[in-house]
Amino acid sequence: MSDVHSQIDQLVKSHDIVLFMKGSASFPMCGFSGRAVQILKACGVDPKTLKTVNVLEDDGIRQGIKDYSQWPTIPQLYVRGEFIGGSDIMMEMYQSGELQQVITGEA
């Protein structure tokens, strides 16, 4: 396992909710990342407790997260170690009520 893979694995497994994104929760650097933060806020996630990883600060993480998840785009949401998806999947799950259940652990 590479150092980057180990670092990502540690992040994903040591926080309940992790969002790999462009920018931060308070200053998203792309529309999809901004939408992902808004969806999480709408689900009741406090942005102050949300663990975000700015992929723009580390090229290794930016590519490594795509390899880790086998998912080609950013943002990427993990809840309790499980890969959920990007902003489109988050929106679909939010609209169906499924994302709220996953976040609260009722799914």
C-alpha positions in Angstrom: 0.0 0.0 0.0 1.4 3.4 -1.0 1.9 6.2 1.5 -0.8 8.2 -0.2 -3.2 5.2 -0.1 -2.4 4.7 3.6 -3.0 8.4 4.3 -6.3 8.3 2.6 -7.3 5.1 4.3 -6.5 6.6 7.7 -8.6 9.8 7.0 -11.5 7.7 5.8 -11.4 5.4 8.7 -10.8 7.9 11.5 -13.7 10.3 10.8 -17.4 9.6 10.6 -17.9 11.9 7.5 -15.1 12.8 5.1 -15.5 14.9 2.0 -12.6 15.0 -0.5 -13.3 18.3 -2.3 -11.8 21.3 -4.1 -11.5 24.0 -1.4 -13.0 23.8 2.0 -16.4 23.7 3.5 -16.3 27.5 4.1 -14.7 28.2 0.7 -15.5 25.6 -1.9 -13.4 26.1 -5.1 -15.8 24.5 -7.6 -19.6 24.2 -8.0 -19.8 20.5 -7.4 -17.8 20.8 -4.1 -20.0 23.7 -3.1 -23.2 21.6 -3.8 -21.8 18.7 -1.9 -21.3 20.9 1.2 -24.8 22.4 0.9 -26.3 18.9 0.6 -24.5 17.8 3.8 -25.7 21.0 5.6 -29.2 20.2 4.5 -28.8 16.8 6.0 -27.9 18.4 9.4 -24.1 18.0 9.2 -22.4 20.8 11.0 -19.7 22.2 8.6 -17.4 22.8 11.6 -17.4 19.0 12.4 -17.2 17.9 8.8 -13.8 16.6 7.8 -12.9 18.0 4.5 -9.7 17.3 2.5 -8.8 20.0 -0.1 -7.4 17.9 -3.0 -6.0 21.1 -4.6 -3.4 21.3 -1.9 -1.8 17.9 -2.7 -1.6 16.3 -6.1 -0.8 13.0 -4.6 -4.1 13.0 -2.7 -5.9 14.4 -5.7 -5.0 11.4 -7.9 -4.8 9.0 -5.0 -8.4 9.4 -4.0 -9.5 8.6 -7.5 -7.5 5.4 -7.4 -8.6 4.6 -3.8 -12.3 4.8 -4.7 -12.1 3.7 -8.3 -14.1 6.9 -9.0 -12.9 9.5 -11.5 -14.3 12.7 -10.1 -14.1 15.0 -7.1 -15.9 15.6 -4.7 -16.1 12.2 -3.0 -18.0 11.5 0.2 -17.2 8.8 2.7 -19.5 8.0 5.7 -18.1 5.8 8.4 -15.5 4.4 6.0 -17.9 3.7 3.2 -17.6 5.4 -0.2 -20.9 7.1 -1.0 -20.2 8.9 -4.3 -19.9 12.3 -5.8 -22.2 15.3 -5.8 -24.7 13.9 -8.3 -25.1 10.7 -6.3 -25.3 12.7 -3.1 -28.1 14.8 -4.6 -30.1 11.8 -5.7 -29.7 10.1 -2.3 -30.6 13.4 -0.6 -33.8 13.8 -2.6 -34.9 10.2 -1.9 -34.1 10.6 1.9 -31.5 7.9 1.7 -28.5 10.1 2.4 -30.0 11.4 5.6 -30.5 7.8 6.8 -26.9 6.9 5.9 -25.5 9.9 7.8 -27.6 9.3 10.9 -26.8 5.6 10.8 -30.4 4.5 10.2 -29.8 2.9 6.8 
